[in-house]
């Protein structure tokens, strides 16, 4: 039996980009993420929260150890 695919996470190639922070440009590694999902099954707000959680987990992976 094959389960239906209701969401697909796309991960692009990471690259260095200049980000303006605290009055100056600094190099930062950026990883493009995209999420395609079936709106009939997944609420858009839930999808946005998942992407935000994923981005935070990738930024600070050690926090996943403390997450309950």
N, C-alpha and C positions, 0 to 999 in steps of 0.2 A: 504494500500500500504506500502510495506517495502522498505526503502532506502538501497542501496548497502553499504556494509562496505568496505571502501577504505583504512582505516588505523586503526590499533589497538595499543594502548599504553599499554605496560606492565610495571607494577610497582612491584618491588621485596620488600623483607623485609629489612627495614633499620637496620644497625648494626654499632657498633663502630669499626673504623679501625685506625691504627696508620699511620698518614700522616707526611712526612718529610717536614717541613717548617722552614725557617730561621735558619738552622743549627741544628735543633732538631726534634724529633718525638713528635707529639701531637695527642691526641685522637680526632677523628672527626666522626660525624654521617654521614654515607654514605647511599644513597638511589639509588639502581640500577634502571635505566629506560631503556626501549627498545621500539623502534617504528618499527612496520612492516607495510608496505604500498604497494599499487599497483603502480608499476613503470610506468604503462601506463597512470596513472592519476595524479600522484604526482611526481614532480621533486625532485631528491635527495637533491639538495642544499636547497630547501624550507623545506624539512623534517628536515635537519640538523639545519637550522635556528630556526625552531619551537622547537626542543629539547633544543637548547641553551637558547632560551627565557624561556622555561618552567623551566629549571634548575636555571636560574637567578631569576625567580619569586618565586621559592621555597626557594632559599637562602635568599632573601630579600622581603618578601611579602608586606611590606608597600610601596614599590616602585610601586606596581600595582595601588595604589590609585592616584598617580601622573601621571601614564601613560595615554596618550590620544590616 
